[in-house]
């Protein structure tokens, strides 16, 4: 692998690690959105937010080669 390829691989690794590091806060948003659906009068916004969280998690996971996580989401 040349210098350019090594640089690109390192950059992608850093981006992937940043993505993985953000997941605890994203999972907290999923928990909160799911809990909001269990309320007496759940809103369409709560359902939309939950869908958006899972949609983003699935797409970004696939982009970073985290295929198992993508399949689960």
C-alpha positions as CSV (number, residue, x, y, z in Angstrom):
1,X,0.0,0.0,0.0
2,X,1.4,3.4,-1.0
3,X,1.6,6.5,1.1
4,X,-1.7,7.8,-0.2
5,X,-3.4,4.4,0.5
6,X,-2.0,4.3,4.0
7,X,-3.2,7.8,4.7
8,X,-6.7,7.0,3.4
9,X,-6.8,3.8,5.5
10,X,-5.8,5.7,8.6
11,X,-8.4,8.4,8.0
12,X,-11.1,5.8,7.5
13,X,-10.1,4.0,10.6
14,X,-10.3,7.3,12.6
15,X,-13.8,8.1,11.1
16,X,-15.0,4.6,11.9
17,X,-13.7,4.9,15.5
18,X,-15.4,8.2,15.9
19,X,-18.7,6.7,14.6
20,X,-18.4,3.8,17.1
21,X,-17.7,6.2,19.9
22,X,-20.9,8.2,19.2
23,X,-23.1,5.1,19.5
24,X,-23.8,5.2,23.3
25,X,-25.4,8.6,22.9
26,X,-27.3,7.4,19.8
27,X,-28.6,4.4,21.7
28,X,-29.7,6.6,24.5
29,X,-31.8,8.6,22.0
30,X,-33.3,5.3,20.8
31,X,-34.2,4.3,24.4
32,X,-35.8,7.7,25.0
33,X,-37.8,7.6,21.8
34,X,-38.9,4.0,22.5
35,X,-40.0,5.0,26.0
36,X,-41.9,8.0,24.6
37,X,-44.0,5.5,22.5
38,X,-45.0,3.7,25.7
39,X,-46.6,6.9,27.1
40,X,-50.4,7.2,27.3
41,X,-50.5,9.4,24.2
42,X,-47.5,8.7,22.0
43,X,-46.9,11.3,19.3
44,X,-46.2,10.9,15.7
45,X,-42.9,12.8,16.3
46,X,-41.8,10.1,18.8
47,X,-42.3,7.4,16.2
48,X,-40.6,9.5,13.5
49,X,-37.6,10.2,15.8
50,X,-37.3,6.4,16.6
51,X,-37.5,5.5,12.9
52,X,-34.9,8.1,12.0
53,X,-32.5,6.9,14.7
54,X,-32.7,3.3,13.4
55,X,-32.5,4.4,9.8
56,X,-29.4,6.4,10.4
57,X,-27.8,3.6,12.5
58,X,-28.5,1.1,9.9
59,X,-27.1,3.2,7.0
60,X,-24.0,4.5,8.8
61,X,-23.2,1.0,10.1
62,X,-23.3,-0.4,6.6
63,X,-21.1,2.5,5.4
64,X,-18.5,1.5,7.9
65,X,-18.6,-2.2,7.2
66,X,-20.4,-3.0,10.4
67,X,-22.7,-5.4,8.6
68,X,-24.1,-7.3,11.7
69,X,-25.1,-4.0,13.4
70,X,-26.6,-2.8,10.1
71,X,-28.6,-6.0,9.7
72,X,-29.9,-5.8,13.3
73,X,-30.9,-2.1,13.0
